[in-house]
Amino acid sequence: MQDSLVSIITPLYNGERFLKYTIESVIAQTYTDWQMIIINDGSTDHSLEIAMQYAAADPRIQVYSQDNAGSAAARNNGIRRAEGRYIALLDADDLWEKDFLSSQLNLMHEKNTILVYGAHRRINADGIEIMKPFYPPESITYKDLLHTCYITCLTGLYDTKPYGKVYLNEQFKSLRDDYIYWLEIIKKTDRAWGNQNIVGSYRILQSSVSRNKRKVIKPQYLVYRKAEKLGVIKSLYYLSCWAFNGFMKYRR
């Protein structure tokens, strides 16, 4: 484990349209001690070629391929290969502000915490803001996170030094796997802290699960029942909270 290194894990599946913007937002970071591990999850477009071109130009970028197995398996593949103390998850269509890493690391050290997240813009396929920026609470506990996922994947940063690496639950494949990951991490600490400055841009596409709550109602319930092992009543309570908060979160 390299003590100042940030390992950035990017699952890649048919992301040729946006991948170069994501990679360039990492290359532009003011904090330069990072490695970007891209896991090609069986892409059938030109994603792998694009990723390999960037890897050839910058040794901090590493590309590996696997048969299509979903984002959880791809992220775990990347986490296993990670050499850094810090782990960040960045999808192949999202963007970081150039001070993302420096800002999040500063917050982590200031609050003496293992987990930070932050505010972000919400953009469409053309990079145009389609909603007001999302500003999360200044801090959250495990119970807060059960109500709704305040930690958008692109803004989370985890310090592995105290407790080691945490892996995603592959039983959920590409649905709610990141949510379970953050729940698993936050249980190890009293609270996580949120950066109130905008640190990235989350791309919302018409196919995004974020906008299709019906598709994830059952997986969300199973998060409470199977992953968190809550009773039926508590699971239904948190599910209703999640549904309401999700509606409020995605109002324009």
Backbone bond lengths (Angstrom), bond angles and torsions (degrees), N, CA, C in turn:
res aa  C-N    CA-C-N  psi(-1)  N-CA   C-N-CA  omega(-1)  CA-C   N-CA-C  phi
1 M - - - 1.460 - - 1.525 110.10 -
2 Q 1.322 116.78 126.15 1.460 121.93 177.70 1.532 108.75 -93.66
3 D 1.323 116.28 122.45 1.460 121.39 -164.07 1.516 115.05 -66.57
4 S 1.318 118.87 -26.04 1.460 119.80 -179.26 1.530 112.55 -108.12
5 L 1.322 116.53 -0.96 1.465 121.26 -174.30 1.519 111.71 -82.44
6 V 1.348 116.10 135.83 1.462 122.69 172.66 1.522 108.64 -103.48
7 S 1.321 116.66 124.43 1.460 121.71 175.95 1.528 108.87 -97.21
8 I 1.316 116.17 118.83 1.458 122.90 -177.19 1.529 107.87 -102.51
9 I 1.315 116.84 119.88 1.462 121.74 -174.32 1.527 108.88 -105.47
10 T 1.335 115.86 119.76 1.466 121.23 -177.36 1.527 110.97 -125.61
11 P 1.348 117.29 107.23 1.460 119.48 172.66 1.530 109.14 -75.36
12 L 1.324 116.09 142.28 1.467 119.53 -174.35 1.518 110.21 -132.00
13 Y 1.330 115.05 119.07 1.464 119.62 173.98 1.525 108.85 -139.58
14 N 1.311 116.31 109.94 1.470 122.31 178.48 1.526 112.02 48.61
15 G 1.326 115.03 52.53 1.464 120.00 -177.36 1.516 113.86 -109.52
16 E 1.323 117.28 28.57 1.466 119.75 -173.11 1.529 113.53 -60.15
17 R 1.323 118.09 -28.65 1.468 120.10 -175.54 1.522 112.45 -68.80
18 F 1.334 117.22 -34.80 1.467 120.08 -171.79 1.523 114.28 -115.06
19 L 1.323 118.00 -12.30 1.463 121.30 -169.64 1.525 113.23 -56.51
20 K 1.322 117.50 -42.79 1.469 118.89 -176.03 1.521 111.55 -62.66
21 Y 1.334 117.19 -34.26 1.468 120.20 179.54 1.528 110.56 -69.45
22 T 1.326 115.49 -38.60 1.461 119.84 177.75 1.518 110.73 -64.02
23 I 1.323 116.80 -49.23 1.461 120.36 -179.50 1.525 111.29 -62.19
24 E 1.312 116.72 -42.09 1.470 119.41 -179.11 1.517 112.18 -66.46
25 S 1.341 117.52 -29.25 1.465 119.57 176.19 1.526 110.75 -69.29
26 V 1.334 117.60 -26.26 1.466 121.57 175.11 1.528 110.13 -77.85
27 I 1.312 116.44 -45.25 1.468 120.29 179.68 1.528 111.23 -59.28
28 A 1.335 116.73 -31.53 1.471 121.56 -177.53 1.526 113.69 -78.52
29 Q 1.329 118.67 -0.96 1.463 120.60 -176.57 1.527 112.53 -60.36
30 T 1.330 115.06 138.18 1.463 120.05 175.67 1.526 111.12 -70.95
31 Y 1.312 116.99 -27.20 1.466 122.64 173.22 1.523 106.91 -90.09
32 T 1.313 116.68 119.82 1.468 119.71 -166.93 1.527 114.86 -105.52
33 D 1.337 117.99 -3.61 1.461 120.26 -178.09 1.530 109.70 -89.16
34 W 1.315 116.25 79.11 1.464 121.98 -178.13 1.521 110.50 -142.59
35 Q 1.308 114.57 160.12 1.458 122.30 168.66 1.535 106.51 -129.67
36 M 1.313 116.60 137.98 1.456 121.47 178.30 1.520 108.00 -110.63
37 I 1.323 115.76 117.18 1.460 121.49 -178.66 1.528 108.00 -106.43
38 I 1.320 115.78 108.58 1.455 121.98 -179.61 1.517 108.73 -98.79
39 I 1.321 116.36 124.23 1.462 121.17 179.01 1.521 108.29 -108.39
40 N 1.313 115.72 106.67 1.461 121.10 177.82 1.528 108.86 -74.85
41 D 1.325 115.73 113.41 1.463 122.12 -173.39 1.531 111.16 -96.63
42 G 1.331 115.59 58.35 1.460 120.21 176.53 1.518 114.29 72.57
43 S 1.326 118.23 34.19 1.470 121.49 -179.82 1.534 110.66 -60.33
44 T 1.345 114.97 146.10 1.466 120.59 178.24 1.527 111.98 -112.91
45 D 1.328 116.96 2.08 1.462 120.57 177.97 1.537 108.51 -103.33
46 H 1.319 117.75 -151.56 1.466 121.42 -177.31 1.532 112.75 -95.46
47 S 1.332 117.37 16.81 1.464 120.97 -177.79 1.521 112.52 -56.35
48 L 1.318 116.30 -47.59 1.458 120.10 -176.40 1.523 111.21 -62.15
49 E 1.316 117.37 -40.50 1.464 120.61 179.30 1.524 110.98 -61.52
50 I 1.318 116.37 -43.90 1.465 120.78 179.64 1.529 110.00 -62.40
51 A 1.322 116.62 -46.74 1.460 120.97 -179.52 1.533 110.79 -60.77
52 M 1.319 117.19 -42.65 1.463 120.84 -178.97 1.523 112.23 -65.51
53 Q 1.333 117.32 -34.33 1.463 120.92 177.33 1.528 110.62 -62.74
54 Y 1.331 116.87 -43.28 1.464 120.05 178.73 1.529 110.99 -68.62
55 A 1.333 116.60 -38.18 1.467 120.21 179.75 1.532 111.35 -64.75
56 A 1.325 116.02 -34.72 1.462 120.04 178.82 1.527 111.77 -67.60
57 A 1.327 115.77 -27.61 1.465 120.54 -177.24 1.525 113.16 -91.86
58 D 1.334 118.03 -20.32 1.461 121.59 -176.19 1.529 108.62 -139.58
59 P 1.326 118.32 111.81 1.471 121.08 -176.48 1.519 114.16 -66.22
60 R 1.318 117.37 -12.68 1.468 119.27 177.55 1.527 111.73 -74.48
61 I 1.329 116.66 -13.31 1.461 121.74 -179.41 1.525 108.96 -99.71
62 Q 1.316 116.02 126.02 1.461 122.12 179.79 1.528 109.02 -121.45
63 V 1.313 116.49 140.28 1.467 121.16 -177.90 1.519 109.62 -126.28
64 Y 1.321 115.75 130.59 1.460 122.06 176.13 1.532 108.15 -131.84
65 S 1.322 115.85 154.47 1.460 120.41 -179.25 1.521 110.64 -122.03
66 Q 1.327 114.65 148.45 1.452 121.86 174.43 1.523 108.77 -143.42
67 D 1.319 116.63 162.00 1.462 119.69 171.63 1.516 109.20 -64.23
68 N 1.319 116.76 149.73 1.468 120.82 -177.50 1.524 111.04 -56.88
69 A 1.348 115.95 120.43 1.460 120.95 -177.54 1.523 112.61 -140.25
70 G 1.336 117.38 2.29 1.460 120.56 179.67 1.517 112.94 97.76
71 S 1.334 114.85 164.06 1.464 120.36 -173.40 1.520 112.86 -66.27
72 A 1.337 118.55 -34.71 1.463 120.28 -178.93 1.521 110.47 -63.05
73 A 1.335 116.62 -46.57 1.465 120.42 179.31 1.522 111.00 -64.70
74 A 1.335 116.62 -39.52 1.461 120.34 179.38 1.530 110.88 -65.26
75 R 1.319 116.79 -43.91 1.458 120.02 179.19 1.524 110.99 -64.32
76 N 1.320 116.93 -41.93 1.469 119.73 178.48 1.523 111.41 -63.33
77 N 1.314 116.55 -37.88 1.465 121.22 175.64 1.526 109.68 -57.93
78 G 1.330 115.73 -44.76 1.459 120.09 178.93 1.513 113.03 -67.78
79 I 1.339 116.75 -41.36 1.474 120.20 -179.57 1.520 110.55 -63.93
80 R 1.323 117.57 -38.30 1.472 120.21 177.49 1.523 111.14 -60.61
81 R 1.317 117.21 -33.69 1.467 121.67 -178.08 1.531 112.48 -86.40
82 A 1.316 117.27 -10.93 1.468 121.24 -174.41 1.524 111.60 -64.45
83 E 1.317 115.56 136.48 1.463 122.21 179.37 1.520 112.40 -108.45
84 G 1.347 117.72 -6.66 1.451 121.43 -174.48 1.516 114.02 -90.51
85 R 1.300 114.45 157.44 1.472 121.47 174.79 1.526 110.98 -67.14
86 Y 1.326 115.74 -34.37 1.464 120.82 -175.18 1.532 110.06 -106.55
87 I 1.343 115.55 141.12 1.462 121.38 179.49 1.524 109.27 -118.79
88 A 1.332 115.92 128.56 1.469 122.10 174.17 1.524 108.29 -124.26
89 L 1.316 116.72 141.80 1.458 122.17 175.75 1.530 108.37 -107.09
90 L 1.317 116.62 123.23 1.461 120.91 -179.14 1.522 108.96 -133.83
91 D 1.330 116.49 115.04 1.458 119.96 179.13 1.527 111.15 -72.28
92 A 1.324 115.79 160.17 1.464 121.64 -170.58 1.520 114.14 -77.88
93 D 1.337 117.49 7.28 1.466 119.46 176.13 1.531 112.04 -126.75
94 D 1.326 117.20 3.69 1.466 120.61 -179.90 1.524 111.33 -100.54
95 L 1.336 115.93 167.79 1.468 121.30 -174.23 1.518 111.09 -131.64
96 W 1.329 115.62 146.91 1.458 121.62 172.05 1.519 110.49 -107.32
97 E 1.330 115.99 145.99 1.457 120.79 165.25 1.536 107.87 -67.60
98 K 1.317 116.75 155.34 1.466 119.26 -174.38 1.525 113.37 -64.51
99 D 1.344 117.66 -20.83 1.463 120.45 179.04 1.525 111.88 -102.31
100 F 1.329 117.17 17.63 1.467 119.71 -177.70 1.521 111.93 -54.18
101 L 1.316 116.96 -56.76 1.456 119.77 -175.03 1.523 112.52 -64.57
102 S 1.305 117.14 -45.30 1.467 119.49 -179.28 1.532 110.65 -63.73
103 S 1.326 116.57 -40.98 1.456 120.96 -179.07 1.526 111.77 -66.81
104 Q 1.324 117.02 -43.69 1.461 120.52 -178.44 1.528 111.82 -70.78
105 L 1.318 116.77 -37.58 1.463 119.41 177.40 1.527 111.19 -67.48
106 N 1.311 116.77 -38.59 1.466 120.16 177.24 1.523 110.87 -62.25
107 L 1.334 116.54 -42.93 1.462 120.65 178.89 1.528 110.46 -64.27
108 M 1.312 116.55 -42.68 1.462 121.00 -179.91 1.525 111.35 -59.83
109 H 1.328 116.80 -43.61 1.455 120.60 -179.40 1.535 111.26 -72.97
110 E 1.327 115.87 -36.55 1.469 120.07 178.68 1.526 111.21 -63.11
111 K 1.314 117.16 -41.70 1.466 122.16 -176.92 1.522 112.80 -92.24
112 N 1.322 116.98 -4.40 1.462 121.57 -179.30 1.529 110.37 52.02
113 T 1.314 115.81 54.70 1.451 121.76 -175.97 1.526 110.32 -126.47
114 I 1.329 116.09 163.94 1.469 120.13 178.90 1.521 112.06 -99.13
115 L 1.343 117.39 -7.56 1.463 119.61 -175.09 1.524 110.85 -142.80
116 V 1.338 115.08 125.66 1.470 120.67 174.87 1.528 108.92 -130.14
117 Y 1.318 114.43 160.55 1.468 122.85 178.25 1.520 106.22 -145.95
118 G 1.346 119.02 -168.06 1.455 117.16 -177.52 1.509 114.89 -172.47
119 A 1.325 114.62 177.85 1.462 122.78 178.36 1.532 109.78 -78.42
120 H 1.330 115.63 154.25 1.459 118.70 -179.66 1.523 111.07 -154.46
121 R 1.323 113.92 156.67 1.465 120.07 172.19 1.525 109.50 -79.68
122 R 1.347 115.21 162.91 1.461 120.16 174.89 1.519 107.98 -125.37
123 I 1.340 114.82 116.72 1.452 120.66 -171.44 1.525 110.46 -122.29
124 N 1.339 115.48 164.11 1.457 119.88 177.55 1.530 110.26 -99.14
125 A 1.311 116.16 -168.33 1.462 120.94 -177.06 1.523 112.71 -61.96
126 D 1.330 116.71 -25.29 1.461 121.08 -179.11 1.523 112.98 -94.46
127 G 1.334 116.84 5.37 1.462 120.55 178.47 1.512 113.71 81.75
128 I 1.332 117.25 13.89 1.464 121.97 -178.75 1.527 109.60 -94.72
129 E 1.325 116.57 134.23 1.463 120.01 177.77 1.522 109.95 -64.49
130 I 1.334 116.13 128.10 1.465 120.79 -177.71 1.526 112.50 -114.48
131 M 1.316 116.71 -7.86 1.458 122.54 177.01 1.515 108.34 -143.65
132 K 1.307 115.58 168.34 1.453 119.18 172.41 1.525 108.63 -66.50
133 P 1.332 118.17 150.81 1.467 119.67 177.36 1.526 111.41 -57.72
134 F 1.308 115.58 150.44 1.466 121.02 178.02 1.520 109.14 -93.77
135 Y 1.331 115.68 121.41 1.457 121.99 177.60 1.529 108.47 -112.16
136 P 1.317 117.92 111.56 1.467 121.08 -178.27 1.518 111.22 -80.33
137 P 1.328 117.45 170.43 1.470 120.18 174.43 1.529 110.74 -60.49
138 E 1.316 115.00 156.89 1.463 119.96 -179.67 1.518 111.34 -64.89
139 S 1.321 116.78 -32.54 1.463 120.09 175.53 1.525 108.84 -152.89
140 I 1.322 116.16 156.48 1.464 121.12 179.53 1.526 109.77 -141.66
141 T 1.342 114.77 156.13 1.453 122.78 174.17 1.527 108.74 -109.32
142 Y 1.317 115.77 177.38 1.466 120.71 176.21 1.527 111.17 -56.70
143 K 1.330 116.78 -45.32 1.466 119.75 -179.50 1.525 111.60 -63.70
144 D 1.329 116.89 -37.94 1.466 120.09 176.55 1.523 110.31 -59.97
145 L 1.330 115.88 -42.62 1.454 120.52 -177.01 1.528 111.84 -68.87
146 L 1.325 117.75 -26.37 1.460 120.67 175.15 1.528 111.51 -64.50
147 H 1.331 116.75 -30.94 1.467 120.40 -178.63 1.527 112.20 -69.68
148 T 1.326 116.29 -37.27 1.465 121.36 178.30 1.518 108.71 -168.69
149 C 1.328 117.62 159.51 1.462 119.69 -178.19 1.528 110.02 -88.91
150 Y 1.316 115.27 96.73 1.457 120.51 178.22 1.533 111.99 -76.53
151 I 1.331 116.56 -15.07 1.462 120.68 -175.01 1.528 109.06 -97.29
152 T 1.309 115.96 97.48 1.460 119.66 174.82 1.524 108.18 -71.19
153 C 1.325 115.32 138.81 1.461 120.59 -170.45 1.534 112.69 -50.73
154 L 1.315 117.60 -42.58 1.461 120.39 -173.94 1.523 113.87 -70.83
155 T 1.340 118.31 -14.15 1.467 118.96 -177.48 1.524 113.59 -103.82
156 G 1.326 118.25 -10.21 1.460 120.14 -177.03 1.520 113.16 -74.85
157 L 1.321 116.22 142.15 1.463 122.14 175.50 1.522 107.43 -140.33
158 Y 1.341 116.16 128.26 1.463 122.12 -174.90 1.524 110.57 -119.77
159 D 1.325 116.09 133.54 1.463 123.02 176.47 1.529 108.20 -94.26
160 T 1.326 117.03 112.07 1.461 120.93 -175.73 1.530 114.05 -80.62
161 K 1.321 117.17 -10.28 1.471 119.33 -169.80 1.533 113.68 -58.87
162 P 1.345 119.96 -45.60 1.469 118.28 -176.78 1.532 113.99 -70.67
163 Y 1.339 118.25 -37.29 1.463 120.53 -170.14 1.528 114.55 -124.75
164 G 1.306 117.80 -1.81 1.450 120.16 179.67 1.520 112.56 85.60
165 K 1.305 115.10 -178.47 1.465 121.04 -178.35 1.537 111.06 -69.04
166 V 1.305 114.91 147.36 1.468 122.40 173.95 1.520 106.93 -118.21
167 Y 1.329 116.58 137.29 1.462 120.89 -178.09 1.522 110.97 -112.56
168 L 1.319 115.17 158.53 1.460 120.51 -178.89 1.521 110.80 -83.26
169 N 1.324 114.81 155.02 1.461 121.94 179.27 1.524 108.99 -82.33
170 E 1.327 117.03 107.46 1.456 120.64 -174.31 1.526 113.29 -75.93
171 Q 1.326 117.80 -10.54 1.460 120.05 176.48 1.529 111.47 -63.41
172 F 1.330 116.25 -25.10 1.462 120.54 -178.69 1.526 111.92 -93.76
173 K 1.334 116.93 -0.66 1.461 123.91 176.49 1.526 111.15 51.31
174 S 1.346 118.48 -109.71 1.464 120.81 -176.83 1.521 112.73 -107.76
175 L 1.327 117.70 11.93 1.458 121.18 -178.75 1.524 110.09 -117.91
176 R 1.326 116.63 114.93 1.467 125.14 176.33 1.518 113.49 69.73
177 D 1.334 118.64 9.18 1.453 120.41 -178.31 1.529 111.99 -64.50
178 D 1.333 116.82 -39.12 1.464 119.32 179.59 1.527 111.13 -70.03
179 Y 1.337 116.93 -35.31 1.464 121.44 178.75 1.528 110.20 -61.40
180 I 1.328 117.12 -46.14 1.460 121.25 178.26 1.526 110.43 -62.41
181 Y 1.321 115.88 -37.14 1.470 121.55 178.49 1.527 110.75 -59.44
182 W 1.328 116.96 -47.74 1.469 119.47 179.84 1.522 110.92 -67.01
183 L 1.335 117.66 -37.94 1.467 120.33 177.37 1.529 110.32 -61.01
184 E 1.330 116.35 -41.69 1.462 120.62 -178.85 1.528 110.60 -63.60
185 I 1.328 115.99 -39.71 1.463 119.64 -178.94 1.521 111.87 -71.53
186 I 1.321 117.18 -44.30 1.467 119.92 -173.70 1.526 111.33 -68.19
187 K 1.337 117.21 -22.88 1.464 119.90 176.29 1.525 111.87 -66.18
188 K 1.312 117.30 -16.11 1.453 121.54 -179.09 1.529 112.60 -86.17
189 T 1.332 117.43 -5.13 1.463 120.94 -175.23 1.524 109.93 -141.85
190 D 1.332 116.20 168.03 1.463 119.67 -179.41 1.516 112.18 -70.58
191 R 1.325 116.28 -41.83 1.461 120.36 -179.04 1.516 110.62 -161.78
192 A 1.335 114.67 159.88 1.462 122.06 173.29 1.521 108.08 -108.24
193 W 1.329 115.87 159.13 1.460 120.50 -174.70 1.522 111.00 -121.32
194 G 1.348 114.66 140.90 1.451 121.05 -175.95 1.520 113.46 -109.87
195 N 1.305 115.77 131.07 1.461 122.39 176.11 1.524 108.79 -74.41
196 Q 1.308 117.15 124.41 1.461 120.76 -178.43 1.526 112.33 -86.16
197 N 1.317 117.03 -2.93 1.463 121.15 171.33 1.523 108.97 -89.56
198 I 1.319 116.45 147.21 1.462 120.36 178.24 1.524 109.25 -70.26
199 V 1.333 115.34 123.85 1.461 119.40 -175.20 1.531 113.09 -116.98
200 G 1.327 117.40 -2.38 1.456 118.80 -179.95 1.519 112.01 -170.24
201 S 1.325 114.70 -178.38 1.463 121.85 178.68 1.524 109.15 -131.50
202 Y 1.326 114.81 125.77 1.459 122.37 -178.95 1.521 108.21 -99.68
203 R 1.325 115.77 122.43 1.461 119.82 -176.20 1.530 109.95 -89.50
204 I 1.321 115.64 119.67 1.461 121.79 179.40 1.523 108.45 -104.19
205 L 1.311 116.07 115.09 1.457 122.27 179.54 1.520 109.48 -104.63
206 Q 1.310 116.88 164.44 1.459 120.13 -179.90 1.528 111.41 -60.63
207 S 1.324 115.83 -26.82 1.464 120.21 -178.91 1.528 112.62 -90.25
208 S 1.340 117.34 -0.70 1.449 120.56 -175.31 1.521 111.80 -62.29
209 V 1.336 115.29 136.03 1.456 120.40 175.67 1.523 110.63 -60.84
210 S 1.331 116.52 -31.02 1.463 121.20 -179.17 1.513 111.83 -55.22
211 R 1.332 117.26 -29.68 1.451 120.78 -176.35 1.528 111.67 -99.49
212 N 1.323 117.54 -1.17 1.454 121.46 -177.90 1.521 108.95 -120.46
213 K 1.343 115.90 73.90 1.451 120.35 -174.24 1.529 112.15 -65.14
214 R 1.326 117.45 -30.52 1.463 118.95 -179.42 1.523 111.54 -60.15
215 K 1.317 115.46 -35.44 1.461 120.62 -177.67 1.517 112.02 -66.71
216 V 1.323 117.17 -26.21 1.465 119.51 -173.84 1.523 113.34 -111.16
217 I 1.328 118.60 7.98 1.466 120.24 178.67 1.529 110.92 -60.60
218 K 1.333 116.18 -49.97 1.474 118.75 -179.63 1.521 111.51 -64.88
219 P 1.359 119.60 -48.55 1.468 118.38 176.64 1.527 113.16 -58.40
220 Q 1.327 117.44 -36.24 1.457 120.24 179.27 1.531 110.70 -65.22
221 Y 1.328 116.15 -42.63 1.465 119.96 176.29 1.527 110.63 -60.79
222 L 1.331 116.44 -41.50 1.460 120.64 -179.68 1.527 112.07 -66.95
223 V 1.325 116.70 -26.91 1.470 119.55 173.62 1.526 109.50 -58.04
224 Y 1.329 115.45 -47.94 1.470 120.37 -178.79 1.537 111.87 -68.11
225 R 1.327 116.66 -44.62 1.465 120.96 -174.42 1.527 112.47 -78.42
226 K 1.340 117.29 -47.86 1.457 120.29 -171.75 1.530 113.03 -93.38
227 A 1.333 116.42 -44.31 1.467 118.80 -177.53 1.531 111.68 -79.68
228 E 1.338 116.57 -46.51 1.467 120.38 -177.28 1.520 113.04 -94.11
229 K 1.341 116.85 -8.94 1.468 123.26 174.84 1.535 112.80 57.51
230 L 1.319 115.15 43.21 1.463 120.97 175.78 1.530 109.65 -88.16
231 G 1.328 116.14 157.12 1.453 120.81 176.95 1.520 111.42 -69.55
232 V 1.321 116.29 170.17 1.463 121.63 -177.18 1.524 111.35 -60.87
233 I 1.314 116.81 -46.04 1.470 120.49 -176.98 1.524 110.75 -63.66
234 K 1.331 117.19 -47.32 1.461 120.35 178.94 1.523 111.10 -63.89
235 S 1.320 116.08 -38.61 1.466 119.90 -179.94 1.517 111.07 -63.35
236 L 1.337 116.40 -43.34 1.465 120.61 178.73 1.525 110.92 -67.64
237 Y 1.320 116.50 -35.75 1.469 120.26 177.94 1.523 110.57 -63.10
238 Y 1.343 116.30 -50.63 1.466 119.21 -179.30 1.523 111.67 -67.51
239 L 1.322 117.55 -31.48 1.455 120.55 176.60 1.521 110.87 -63.39
240 S 1.330 117.18 -41.42 1.462 120.44 178.67 1.531 110.48 -67.37
241 C 1.331 117.02 -37.95 1.470 120.55 176.27 1.519 110.31 -63.23
242 W 1.330 116.34 -44.41 1.461 121.62 179.28 1.527 111.05 -60.36
243 A 1.335 116.99 -43.10 1.461 120.79 -178.75 1.531 110.81 -64.39
244 F 1.325 116.30 -44.36 1.463 119.74 179.96 1.521 111.17 -65.96
245 N 1.324 116.39 -46.89 1.468 119.71 -179.40 1.517 111.70 -64.75
246 G 1.338 116.44 -33.69 1.458 119.83 177.36 1.515 111.73 -65.67
247 F 1.333 115.85 -39.73 1.468 120.01 176.76 1.520 110.49 -62.44
248 M 1.332 116.46 -44.82 1.463 120.04 -179.35 1.521 111.69 -67.41
249 K 1.337 116.40 -35.21 1.468 121.34 -176.80 1.513 112.20 -66.44
250 Y 1.340 116.51 -32.93 1.464 119.33 -174.75 1.525 113.55 -106.93
251 R 1.347 115.84 18.01 1.449 117.70 167.56 1.525 107.95 -73.14
252 R 1.295 117.90 149.10 1.474 119.93 -177.41 1.523 111.08 -69.13
